Amino acid sequence: MINQPGQGSQTKSSFYWDHVIIEVERTLVRVPRQGLIEASPIFADLFTLPSPSGGRQEGDTDSEPIRLDGVKKVDFEALLKVVFPTSANITSGTFDLTKKEWLGAMKLAAMWEMGHIRLHAIQVLSASMTPAEKVTHGLEHGIGRWVRDGVKGLVEDSQISLEDLLSVGADAASRILWIRQKTSSLSGDGSSTRRWEFGLASLKCLHCDADFCPPTVGAHTLRFQCGACQFPQDYVDMKLLYTEKIKTIPGRENEFEVHPFDLRCSECARCPLPSLASIVDRCYSCPQKGKKCMIKLTMTRPSVDEMIMELFPTEVDE
């Protein structure tokens, strides 16, 4: 029953809300203060400032609104759609926002410490973003999970487009391409034609699993001289040799088959082992001396996740 005048004092319900007037890009918005107070400690502090001696404060009238400089109207209105949902939004559990509106709302939510709204926006956007969009917006808004997931998606995309690479920027694109090169998978037949770098110590005889060394290089010699250019390097130098032709060994992870003829010196790009025709394709550790052997290369490729952490250390850290 509503009290009539003279029937006693009235009380204010929790739904008795004051309104605040805000100006964004010369457009006035009038919303309940309570919604902004509950959503943001920044607005809560702003609205609890003492009133001036005249009794009125900014936001009470159209002539004296709270002005939000540097804020876009479309972003602010998108945020208000989340702060003040309609009954349809509540019953359906969804908001009628475009991807661009969600990005704008998320940006302001981060600025005004609306953590729950920011996290919800990230969750909604994550479901519809392409890997390139995740990288772009993840870098822009400091969202590490987007950067990590987006980079991984682009690295593992066999049909990555030039448009995607251009959209993430030259710096991020160069790092993504580097990760792709270092972690690239072999082709369907188990072969590869990319450049693989390794040290002489990584080579074993495919037949007997002993160290594969030319007769002039003992198993414990720590210096190696290229037979083509005489360039000396450490025996264990991981960039001493390279090959562009390897093949997987069935059932053996991180082990590859290499023909001696396909070894190359990193300095001169020629085969570093002398007397190819009669010496280098024979392992001198096998019980059957002089048996023609292929080389086994043991090489652990870094995982995509490891490379992302190495090349995007601060960007994926939230």
N, C-alpha and C positions, 0 to 999 in steps of 0.2 A: 504494500500500500504506500502510495506517495504522500509524504507529509504536505499538508496544505499550510499556507501562511498562518502563523500563529499557533500551529499544532506542535511546536517543539523544534529543536535544532536539527539540521540535516547533517549526515555524514557523507564522506566522499569514498566511493568504491575504488578498488584497485584499477578499475577501467575508466577512471576519471582522469583523462590525459590532457596535459598542456601541449600546445603545438609550437613548433619552432619554424621560423621562416629563413630559408637559406637561398643565397644567390649563387648560381653557377653559370658562367658565361652569359651574364645579363639575363638569366632566366630564374624566376622565383619558384621555389619548391616549399610546400608547407606540409610538414609531417609531424606525427607525435614524437615528442622529445624522448619518451620512455623507450621506444624502439631503438633509438640510437644509443641511449645510455646503456641498455642491456647488451647491445652488440659490441660496443667499443669503449674501452677505458679512456681513450683520448677524448671522445665526446662526453663521457661521464664527468671527467675533470673540467671540461669546458663549460658544461651546463651548471656546475656547482660553484662557479665563481660568484662572489658577492655582487648584488645588483648595485648600480650607481645610486647616488643620493636621490635622484629623481624617481626611482622605483622601477623604471623600465631598463631593459638591457638589450644588447644586440640579439636579433632574432625574434623580438616581440611584435614588430610591425613591418609592413612592406617597405617603409621608408628607411628602416634600419635593420636590414637582414644581416645574417652572418655570411660573409663573403668567403668563398673557397677559391682562392687564386691558384692558378696552375692545374686546376681539375677540369676535365672535359665533362660536358653535360651528359653525353651518351654513356660515359663510364659511371657517373654518379647515379643516373637513372637506372642503369643495370644493377648497381649495388642495392638500390632501394627496392627493386623487385624481389631481391632475396631477403632483405631485412624486413620488408612488409609483404609477405606472401598473401595471395588471395586464397579464398576457401577452396578453389579448384586446385591450386598448387598444393595445398595441404592434403586434400583427399587423394590426389593422384601421386603425390610424392615427387613431383617434377616441377621444374621452372621453365617458363617459355622464354629462354634466352638463346641467342645465337652464339656461335663460338667466339665471335668478336666481343659480344657483350660479356660473356663469361671471363674473357681475358681482362677486360676493363674492370669488372667487379673484383676480380682476384687482385689486380694491382692496387686498388684502393683499400681492399681488405687488409692487405699486407701493410700498407702505409698507416692505417688507423688501428692496427693490432686486433683485427677481427679474425683471430686464428681459426675458429671453427668454419667461418665462411670461406677463408682461403683454402683450407684443406678440402672442403666440399667442392669448390671450383676445380681444384687440381684433380680430384677423383672423377668428376664429370668430364673434364677435358681430356683426361688420359685415355678414355675409351674411344675417342673419335679422332685423335691427332695422328698424323703420319709421322714416321721417324724424323723426317727433315723438320717438321713443325716442332717436334719435341726438342730437337737440338736448338733451333732458333729461339723459341720462347723460353726454354730452360736456361739458356745463357742470358737472355734478357732479364728474366725475373728471378734468377738465382735458385732454380729448382733442380737440384742435383739428380733426382731420379729420372727426370725427363732427359737430361743430358746423357746419362748413362744408358737408358733404354733406347733413346734416339740414335746415339752413336752406334750401339750394338746392332740396331736394325739396319742401318746403312752399311755397316761393315759386312753383314751377313746377306745383304741383298745382292744376288747375282746380276740383277738387271738395274743397278743403280743408274739414275739419269743425271745428265749434266745439270739439268734444272735444279735437282735436289742439292747437288754440290754447291751451285752458285747461291742458293737460298740461305745456306748456313754460314756463308762468308768464307773468305780465302783462308783465314787462319784455321778455323775448325775443319774445313775441307781438306787441307793439307795433312792435318793430323789423322783424319779418318782414312785417307788414302794410304798413309804410312802403316796404320794398323791393318788395313786390308792386305797390304803386301806382306807384312810380317806373319800374318796368321792365315794366309790363303790356303784353302783346301786343295787337295789333288783332284785331278779330273776323274771321270767315271772309271777309266781303265787303270787308275792308280798311278798315272804318270804326271809329270809336271815339267813345264818349260820356263819357270821363273828362276831367278837367281837365288841360290842357297849358299850362304857363307859358313865356313867351318874351319877347324884346325886339323892338322895332320893326325893329332892324337884321337880324333873322332872316328878314324877309319880302321875297320877290322876286316879280316878275310872272311868272306861269306861262307867259305867251306869249313874252316877250322876255328874261326872266331879269335884268332891271334892278331896282334898288331900288324897292320899292313904297312910295311916300310920298304923302301928300295934297299938293295944290298949295301949301299954306301951310307945308309942312315940306320944306326942301331936303335933298338927299341927304347933305349934310355938316353939317346942323344937329344939334347934340348935345343939344338940349332938346326935349321933346315935351309938348304940353299937350292933355289929353283934351278933345275937343270937346263932351262931355256935362257933365263936372263941372269942367273947367278945372284939373284936378290936374296939376302939372308933374312930370316925371320925366326921368332921363337917357335919351337916345335908345337907348343900348345896354343899359339895365337889363333883365336877363333875366326880371324879374317884372313888367314894365310891362303886358303884355297877357296874356290867356289866351283859350282857346277850349275848348269841350267837344265840338266836332264837327270831326274831321279825316278825311281819307281818303288812303290810300297812293297814290303815283304808281307805276304798274307799271314795274319795271326800275330804280327809283331808290331806293337804300338811304338811310334817314334823311331822305327828302324827302316832304312831305305836302301835299295840296291843301286849301285853306281858302277858304270863301266870305267875302268882306269883311263881309257882314251878321253873320257868326258871331264876329267879333272882339269882345272885351270888355275894358274897362278894369279892372285889378285893384283900383282904388280904389272905383269906383261900380258895377261890374258891368254898365254899359251900353256900347253900341258907341262907341268913342272918336273915330271919324272923322265929320266933319260931312257934311250933305247926302247922305245915303245914296242916295237915289233917282237922283241925277244925277251924283255925283262919285266916290264911293269905289270903285265897281265899275269904274272906268276907269283904266288905267295911262297916265300922261302921259309915259312914256319910250319907248313903242312907236312905231315908224315910222308906224303907223296911229293917229293921235291919236283918243282917245275910244273906242277899241275896248273893249268890255266884257271884263274879264279876271278870272280867278280868281287867288288868291294862292298862291304856293309857299312853304311853311314848311320851312326846313332846320333840323333839330334832331336832335342825336345823343343817343340815350337811353343811360344808363349800363348796362353789363352787370350781370347778377346777381352775378357774381364780384366785380366792382368794388364794388358796393354792400355785399356781405357783408364785404369787407375794410374798408370805411369804417365800418360800424355794429357789427361784431364784431371789432375790431382785436386785442384781447388774447385773446379767446376762441378764435380760430382759430390762434393762434400757439403751437406746441408747443415 
